[in-house]
Amino acid sequence: MTADSGASAPTFPQAMEQAAQGLALWEAGELSDEVLADQVAHLVNSRDGARGFFVVSLSSDSALMDRPPEPLVLQLRQAGEGVVDLTARNLAMSTAMALHHQRSGDATQQARSERVRDRSTELLRQLDPNLVKQRLEVLLQAAGQASGPDLDFLDRWGYDPEQRRAISEAVLAVAS
């Protein structure tokens, strides 16, 4: 974007703040589905913007990502691979964390992680099917066969064999 447009890519914290404000206005009925979708489109045009949006929207108490409005789904689909990639990563991380919280007896955090997992699953079902299939095959290869480009991602987070099995199951659940 040019400096004249006045709309540079937000930083991660700025994106989180903008997403939270947008969700609050949408929840209060002060923002239409279309206007919210346009705001989200600006956020998901950059990696940090998309990360900030998903951190807030997938984990918040807002019902937005339980049944995303069609204008929002259209904007997320148009954003393409970046949104698919982040949603797949959110699926993996929330699945692994749900198991971690279950093991530690933290039912509240487990439920929050499961909500992010469920929202990620549903969103992946609404995004471009070809991009989702390609991305999830890479994740499944790493989680199930310990190979491929996502292996570094799973290793970096230290996911154990049981968490990787849970991730594989979550990936396969997207298709069902």
C-alpha positions as CSV (number, residue, x, y, z in Angstrom):
1,M,0.0,0.0,0.0
2,T,1.1,3.5,-0.6
3,A,1.6,6.0,2.1
4,D,-1.2,8.1,0.6
5,S,-3.7,5.4,1.3
6,G,-3.3,5.9,5.0
7,A,-3.8,2.2,5.6
8,S,-0.6,0.4,6.2
9,A,-0.4,-3.2,7.4
10,P,-1.1,-3.3,11.2
11,T,1.4,-4.8,13.6
12,F,0.3,-7.9,15.5
13,P,-0.8,-5.9,18.6
14,Q,-2.6,-3.3,16.5
15,A,-4.4,-6.1,14.6
16,M,-5.5,-7.7,17.9
17,E,-6.8,-4.3,19.1
18,Q,-8.6,-3.7,15.8
19,A,-10.1,-7.2,15.8
20,A,-11.3,-6.8,19.4
21,Q,-12.9,-3.4,18.6
22,G,-14.6,-4.8,15.5
23,L,-15.9,-7.8,17.3
24,A,-17.3,-5.7,20.1
25,L,-19.1,-3.3,17.7
26,W,-20.4,-6.3,15.6
27,E,-21.7,-8.0,18.8
28,A,-23.4,-4.7,19.8
29,G,-25.1,-4.5,16.5
30,E,-23.2,-1.3,15.6
31,L,-21.3,-2.9,12.7
32,S,-22.9,-4.7,9.8
33,D,-21.6,-8.1,8.5
34,E,-20.3,-6.3,5.4
35,V,-18.4,-3.6,7.2
36,L,-16.9,-6.1,9.6
37,A,-15.8,-8.2,6.6
38,D,-14.2,-5.2,5.0
39,Q,-12.3,-4.5,8.2
40,V,-11.2,-8.1,8.4
41,A,-10.1,-8.1,4.8
42,H,-7.7,-5.3,5.6
43,L,-6.3,-7.3,8.6
44,V,-5.8,-10.6,6.7
45,N,-3.9,-8.9,3.9
46,S,-0.8,-9.2,6.1
47,R,0.6,-12.1,8.2
48,D,0.6,-10.1,11.4
49,G,-2.8,-8.7,10.7
50,A,-4.2,-12.1,10.1
51,R,-2.5,-13.6,13.2
52,G,-4.0,-10.8,15.3
53,F,-7.5,-11.3,13.9
54,F,-7.4,-15.0,14.5
55,V,-6.0,-14.8,18.0
56,V,-8.9,-12.6,19.0
57,S,-11.7,-14.1,16.9
58,L,-11.0,-17.8,17.4
59,S,-10.6,-17.4,21.2
60,S,-13.1,-14.8,22.1
61,D,-16.5,-15.2,23.6
62,S,-18.0,-13.6,20.5
63,A,-20.2,-15.8,18.5
64,L,-18.7,-14.5,15.2
65,M,-16.6,-17.5,14.4
66,D,-19.2,-20.0,15.5
67,R,-21.2,-19.2,12.4
68,P,-19.3,-16.6,10.4
69,P,-21.5,-14.4,8.3
70,E,-21.2,-15.0,4.5
71,P,-19.5,-11.6,3.8
72,L,-16.8,-12.6,6.2
73,V,-16.3,-16.1,4.8
74,L,-16.0,-14.6,1.3
75,Q,-13.3,-12.2,2.5
76,L,-11.4,-15.0,4.2
77,R,-11.7,-17.2,1.2
78,Q,-10.3,-14.4,-1.0
79,A,-7.3,-13.9,1.3
80,G,-6.2,-17.4,0.1
81,E,-3.3,-19.4,1.3
82,G,-2.3,-17.2,4.2
83,V,-5.7,-17.6,5.9
84,V,-5.7,-21.4,5.2
85,D,-2.2,-21.8,6.6
86,L,-3.0,-19.9,9.8
87,T,-6.3,-21.7,10.3
88,A,-4.5,-25.1,9.9
89,R,-1.9,-24.0,12.4
90,N,-4.6,-22.9,14.8
91,L,-6.3,-26.3,14.4
92,A,-3.0,-28.1,15.3
93,M,-2.0,-25.9,18.2
94,S,-5.5,-25.8,19.8
95,T,-5.8,-29.6,19.5
96,A,-2.5,-30.2,21.1
97,M,-3.2,-27.6,23.8
98,A,-6.6,-29.2,24.6
99,L,-4.8,-32.4,25.3
100,H,-2.2,-30.6,27.4
101,H,-4.8,-28.9,29.5
102,Q,-6.8,-32.2,29.9
103,R,-3.6,-33.8,31.2
104,S,-3.1,-31.0,33.7
105,G,-6.7,-31.1,34.9
106,D,-7.5,-27.5,33.7
107,A,-11.0,-28.0,32.3
108,T,-11.5,-24.3,31.6
109,Q,-8.5,-24.0,29.4
110,Q,-9.2,-27.3,27.8
111,A,-12.7,-26.1,26.8
112,R,-11.2,-22.9,25.4
113,S,-8.7,-24.8,23.3
114,E,-11.5,-27.1,22.1
115,R,-13.5,-24.1,21.1
116,V,-10.6,-22.8,19.0
117,R,-10.2,-26.3,17.5
118,D,-13.9,-26.5,16.6
119,R,-14.0,-23.0,15.2
120,S,-10.8,-23.8,13.1
121,T,-12.4,-27.0,11.9
122,E,-15.6,-25.3,10.8
123,L,-13.7,-22.4,9.1
124,L,-11.5,-24.8,7.2
125,R,-14.6,-26.4,5.8
126,Q,-15.7,-23.1,4.4
127,L,-12.4,-22.0,2.9
128,D,-11.2,-22.9,-0.6
129,P,-11.4,-26.7,-0.6
130,N,-8.3,-27.2,-2.8
131,L,-6.1,-25.0,-0.7
132,V,-7.4,-26.6,2.5
133,K,-6.8,-30.1,1.1
134,Q,-3.2,-29.2,0.1
135,R,-2.4,-27.6,3.4
136,L,-3.9,-30.3,5.6
137,E,-2.1,-33.0,3.7
138,V,1.2,-31.3,4.6
139,L,0.1,-31.1,8.3
140,L,-1.1,-34.7,8.3
141,Q,2.3,-35.9,6.8
142,A,4.2,-34.2,9.7
143,A,1.8,-35.3,12.4
144,G,1.2,-38.8,11.2
145,Q,4.5,-39.8,9.4
146,A,7.0,-37.4,11.1
147,S,8.1,-36.0,7.8
148,G,7.6,-33.0,5.5
149,P,7.6,-29.2,5.8
150,D,5.5,-29.0,9.0
151,L,7.7,-31.3,11.0
152,D,9.8,-28.2,12.2
153,F,6.5,-26.5,13.3
154,L,5.5,-29.6,15.4
155,D,9.0,-30.0,16.8
156,R,9.3,-26.3,17.7
157,W,6.2,-26.6,19.9
158,G,7.4,-29.9,21.4
159,Y,4.3,-31.9,20.6
160,D,4.5,-35.5,21.8
161,P,3.3,-38.6,19.9
162,E,-0.1,-38.5,21.6
163,Q,-0.6,-34.8,20.7
164,R,0.5,-35.5,17.1
165,R,-2.1,-38.4,16.9
166,A,-4.7,-35.9,18.1
167,I,-3.7,-33.4,15.5
168,S,-3.9,-36.1,12.8
169,E,-7.4,-37.0,14.0
170,A,-8.4,-33.3,14.0
171,V,-7.1,-32.9,10.4
172,L,-9.1,-36.0,9.3
173,A,-12.2,-34.6,11.1
174,V,-12.2,-31.6,8.8
175,A,-13.2,-33.8,5.9
176,S,-16.0,-35.6,7.7
